[in-house]
């Protein structure tokens, strides 16, 4: 009932604009927030109409108690798990096994596609190094990813009992088989200390650092009603009015955010102090990002064509030109 689109490589795609196009759903101004929400609602209605059982089942996953009945660390059983973190070549789906609890009402699960043998004997320090490896460390040829992830009960995970794979060549579609799943499950059950080490690691996992950039803090919390009124006043003010507008926000994120708003949209509204603060922030941001940007150019260079090499060189010159020199 639903036409699933293919990308340029002939592989199934989850891109919203392709799904809407393949199913005759109006989707003007793709990537506009409101247009995308409207299109997503239309796709959801299509799923409900064409696949009502699937829709009703996944809707139940909003209830974390329903999820806990299937993903239960007190009664461990393998389950089917679809997640954007899993490989595209396996339809983003695997058979996972609940190992132990983690903080924030979650559970650590193991991807039974992979043999646990190389991992169960590792120390807590070695496991932690794999879990918290940086992006650069993960690109090393000898890096072996630890196939575990956190499942959050309260985030509507797409999970299902193992029996769904018995229908319509389910096992073949995800390139797995029951024998492999049972073999890897038994290895985990024979090594309970592996789960215990992971429990300690995840429960003591450092919290995400609060980012200094106010624009990266927008999802840290909602605004109160008083600040909403002040924000609306900012949005309605013109350049001249903004120059003399100094609202007293209760939310500490909003004062620096106002500076960024004025600097980007109404630079002539900035006072000398405002301009100095903005230039200091801009310089620090550019200087902090430059090493990573240059490293990315260097990674791309060995395989680049002549035209691409020219583009990379131009990008390097541009970056060097816009980054202020340190005093």
N, C-alpha and C positions, 0 to 999 in steps of 0.2 A: 503493500500500500504506500510506502514511502520511497521516493526516488533518491538513492544515495549517490552524491556526486563523486567523481574521481578527479584527482589533481593532474598536473602536467605529466607526472610519472605513471599515471594509470592506477594510482593507489587511492583507497577511500579517504575522503577528506571531511573534517569536522568544521571547516570554515563556514561561518554563518551565511556569508553572501553567496557561497556556492550552493548551500542547502536550499536557501530561499529561491534561487534561480532555477534549480532543478525541479522544484515543486510548485512553480508558478506563484510564489508568494511575493507580493510587492515589497521592495526593500530599497527605496531611494535613499541617497546620502549614506551609503554604507560607512560604518565606523563613526557616524554621528551618534552620540550616546542615546538620545531619545529614539532615533530611527532603529538602532540596534535592539533596544529594549522592545519596541513594538514588533519588530521582526521575530525576536526570540519568543514572544508570547504567541505569535501566529504559528511558529514551528511547534511549540508546546501543544497548542490546540490540535495541530495535525497529528502529533503522536497520540494524543488522547483519542482522536477519532479513528485512526488506523490501527493502533496497537493499544487498545484500552487496558488489557491485562498488564502489559509492561508499564504503562503509565500509573495504574493503580498500585502496582507492586512497589515501584521506585518512590512513589509519593509516601508510602508508609515508612520509608527510611528516614523521614524527618523526625521520627520518634526514636530517640537514642535507645530506649528500652527494647524496641524491636530489633535494632542493630545488635545490641548486646546478647540477645537470644541466639543469634547466628555466629557472632564473633565473641566467644566466651572463653576467657583465660582459665576459668574454673572447670570447663568441660571442653577441652581443646579439640577442635575438628577443623579440617581444611575447608575452605570456602572459595567461591569464585569472586574475584575482585577486579573491577575495571577502574583504572586511574590514569590520569594524564602523565603520571610519573613512569608508567611502564612503557615498554618498547612498542613503537608503531608497527613493526613487522609482525607482532603477535596481537594486533588489534587492541593494543593498550589493555590487555586482559591477561590475567594469570590465575593460578590457584595459590592462595596464601594460607599461612598457618599462624594462629595467634600464639605469641611466645610469652609476653608479659605485659604488665601495665606500664604506662608512662604517665608523666604528669599531665595536668590539664585534661583529665578524663579521656585519655586515649589508650591505645594498645599498640605495642610493637609487633609487627607481623613480618613473617619471612616468606620470600618468594620461592615456592617449592619447585620452580622451574630449574633452580640451580642446586647443585650438590653442596650440602653444608660442610662436608668433610674438611675443606681447606680453612674453614673459619672457626669451627667449634673448639679448636685447640689454641686459638690466639688469646693473648692476655687482654685484660681490660684496656690497657694503654694502646695496644695494637688495634683493637676494635675501635676505640675512640678516634684514633688517627684516621681510620678509614671513613668513619661516619662524618667527621668534621673537616675532611680534607677540602682544601681550597679548589677553586676552579682550575687553577694552573696545575696543581698537584694531580688532579684527576685526568689531565691530558697526557700525563707521562705514559709511555708504552708499557711499562711494567706495573701500572696501577691496576689493581683488581677491586672492583666495586663490591661492597658488602650489600647483598640483596635484602635489606630490611628497610622498612619505612614505618612511620607512625600513621595509624588510622585514628581519626577523631570521631568518636561516636556521635557528636552533635553537629556534624557537617554533611549530613545526608550522603554517606558513601554509597557507591554503586556496588553492593554485595549481594550474593545469591548463594543458595545451597549448591553443593557439588552436582546434584542431580540434573541441573539445567544443561550440563555439558553432554548428557546422553541424548539430547534432542538435536536433530538436524546437523549432524557432523560437528558438534560443538568442540569435541576434543581436537579434531583435525584443524579447525579454524584457528585455534590458539597454539597449535603445534606442541601439544602435551598429551600425556597418557596417564592412566590411573596407576600403572605399575611404577612409573618414575615418581609420581606424587607420593605414593605409599613408602617407597624406598627412602626418599629424602625426609619424609615425616618421621620415620622410625629413627633415623640418625639424630634428629632433633630431640626426640623423646629419650634417646639413650644418653643424651648429654645435657641434663637439666642445668648444669652450671653455666652453659652458654647463655641461656635465657636470663639467669640471675645476673650475669655480668652486664648484659644489655639493659636490664632493669635499672641497675645502679647508674649506668652511663646516661640513660635518657632522663631519669628522675633528677639527676644533678646537672643536666644540660644547662649551660648558661643562657639566661634570657637574652632576647635580641636587644642590642644596644639602641637606645633612643637616638635617632638620627638628628644631627644638629640642623639640618636643612628644614625649615618650617614647611616647605612644600612636600616633604616626604613624611610629614606627620599628620596629614589630613585625615587618615583613618584611625588615628589614636583615640578618637572620641568625638561625640556629637557636641555641637554648640548649644549653649543655653539660650533661652528666649531673648534675654537682654542683648547678648552679643549678636544674635540674628538680626535684631533691629539695627544695630550699628553697622553690621556688614551690608545690609540693604542700603543704608545711607551712603556708604562708601561707593557702592555700585552706581548709585544715582548721581554722584557728585561729578562735576566736570573738573578740568585741570586747575582752574583758578580756585575753585572751592576746596579741592584736595590740598592745595598748598597751605591752607590755614585750618585744615581739619585734623584734629588730634584726639580721636575717640579713646576713652579709657576702657579697653577691653578687659574682661575678667579672664578670658582664656589666654594664657601666655603665648600661644602659637600665633595669635592674630596680629600683634604689633609688628614683629619682623615680617610677617606675610604681607602686611600693608605696605611696608617699605619696598618689597619686591614688586608688588602690584603697581605702585607709583613709578618705580624705576623702569619697568618694562613698557608701561602703557602711557604714562604721563611724566616723562623725565624732567620736564621743565617745572614740575610741581615740587621737586626736591629742594630742600634747603641745603646749605653747604655741609652741615653735619650729616644730613641724610645721604648726600652724594658720597661723602667720605666713607660712611658705613657700607654703602652699596659696593663701592669700588674695592674695599677691603674684602668683603665677602666674595665678590666675583673673582678676585685674584687668588684667594685661598682655594676656592672651588676648582679653578682651572689648574692651579699648580698641583692640587691633590689628584686630579684626574689624568694629568699628562703622562705619568709613567705607564699606567695601564693602557692608555690610548696608543702610545708608542710601541709598547710590547705587542699589541694587537696588529699593528702595521708590520712589525718584524715577523710575526707568525705567518702572515699572509704572503710576504714577499717571495719566499722560495718557490711557490707554485704559481705565481702571477705571470700572466702574459705581458708582452711589451706594453700594450695599452694600459693594462692594470698596474704595471710598475710605474708608469707615468702618473696615474691617479694616486697611487700610494705616496709618491714623492711630493705631489702637490698637497696632499693632506698633511704630510709631515711639515712642509713649509708653512702651511696655513696655521697649524697648531702652534708652531714655534713663534709665529708672528703675533698671535692673539694672547699668548700667555704673558702676563706682566713679569718682569724680572724681579727677583727678591731683593729687598734692600740689604 
